[in-house]
Amino acid sequence: MAEEPDSIVLVMLRRMDTKLDRVIGDLHDIKVRMTSLEEGLSGVQRRIDRVEDRLDHVERRLDLSGGPAPGFSE
């Protein structure tokens, strides 16, 4: 018995399935990269927080926290 050709609907469904698999793979890659970026950003934020703490300490030691220095306007 000769094989019947696939219907156009089956052909289109197979193409859609292939494309959907690619989209799912791409979305997984994006999630992995986003997680990596979030972790990196978290590390940067911690470093900024430490710098702010150190700057506050220096300003308190030099008594600079009262406002802008003379001669400077905002």
PyMOL commands that set and color helices and strands:
alter all, ss='L'
color gray80, all
select helices_A, chain A and resi 8-62
alter helices_A, ss='H'
color red, helices_A
deselect
rebuild
show_as cartoon
